[in-house]
Amino acid sequence: MSELRYRSQTNQIEFQDSMDKGPRIGDAVLGGRYSLLAQVKASIGGGTVFLGAAGRCRYCGETDPARFRMVAHTFPEALGNKWVISRDECDGCNKIFSKYDDAIAKAHSPCLTLGGVKGKSNKVRQTGRSGGDSVISRRGGADGQGINVFSNNADPAQHVSVTAEGVFRMTVPVAGVPFRPRQAYKALAKMGLALLPDDELNHYAKLRAWLLDADDNVDFPNLGVGLSFASVGNAPPLVVGALLRRTNPTDVVPHILFIFSAGSICLQIDRKRYERPTEPRTWCGRPTHRA
């Protein structure tokens, strides 16, 4: 057995071992204010995880078997998900949600490139247009993995400096990648809805309708997203999605939180308690029947 093959197998065992640890469904988390409502974990070497029951789309209610021919990734493949698949997402909804998946991948393009997240076709996306003023890409080959950074038409005096403590500092302009923030947010909302247990799903009809309208114009006070970026290098090939539900119905915190981690990035969304009645209830806000 070669050293490289041994390392690969060891890493897979370590990944799977880490996936088996942590809180279980119903366990208290975040100081007891929340409990774990739903969770899915998957990684390289762990096989495919299927969610939902085939035959009825949980988003639009479609039941025609001919409308369930596409592979529906529960989490975007562009964020590194190769293993979690939804059986209860029809082709029509999958087509709508693909716009949202594209938006969230573009929104986090620099993190995906720097982290080395392998998306569609098992490739790491490039940030910036080839030949443009700023390009960040990954390279492979005999010399191993690496990061290429190109910055054209930049003044070195503005981007290279040495601090008073003698620390060399270099800043690199990052090309903006156009995307629709609302659609990127909808991608996260859809992921959370995919994990929602059936007894909670019926309380979120407005959210489902909002997700199915790719061109809605609902006026939200904010659509905040929490982001953390763990490392620059080779992102661990894993995805984790979790729903947390508050334990006290009268507590002044969101009813449900969704937390998602893929490779080197972690995302979280929640909503304020002052969301207006005319807005679609997000799954992480309060259902209409709760305090």
HELIX and SHEET records of a PDB file:
HELIX    1   1 GLU A    3  MET A   19  1                                  17    
HELIX    2   2 LEU A   30  GLY A   32  5                                   3    
HELIX    3   3 PRO A   65  ARG A   67  5                                   3    
HELIX    4   4 GLU A   77  LEU A   79  5                                   3    
HELIX    5   5 ASP A   91  ALA A  107  1                                  17    
HELIX    6   6 SER A  109  GLY A  115  1                                   7    
HELIX    7   7 LYS A  120  ASN A  122  5                                   3    
HELIX    8   8 PRO A  156  HIS A  159  1                                   4    
HELIX    9   9 PRO A  181  LEU A  195  1                                  15    
HELIX   10  10 ASP A  198  LEU A  201  1                                   4    
HELIX   11  11 ASN A  202  TYR A  204  5                                   3    
HELIX   12  12 ALA A  205  LEU A  212  1                                   8    
SHEET    1   A 6 ALA A  28  VAL A  29  0                                        
SHEET    2   A 6 TYR A  34  SER A  43 -1                                        
SHEET    3   A 6 LEU A 238  ARG A 246 -1                                        
SHEET    4   A 6 ILE A 256  ALA A 262 -1                                        
SHEET    5   A 6 ILE A 265  ILE A 269 -1                                        
SHEET    6   A 6 VAL A 225  PHE A 229 -1                                        
SHEET    1   B 2 VAL A  49  LEU A  51  0                                        
SHEET    2   B 2 VAL A  84  SER A  86  1                                        
SHEET    1   C 2 SER A 134  ARG A 139  0                                        
SHEET    2   C 2 GLY A 146  SER A 151 -1                                        
SHEET    1   D 2 VAL A 160  VAL A 162  0                                        
SHEET    2   D 2 PHE A 168  MET A 170 -1                                        
END                                                                             
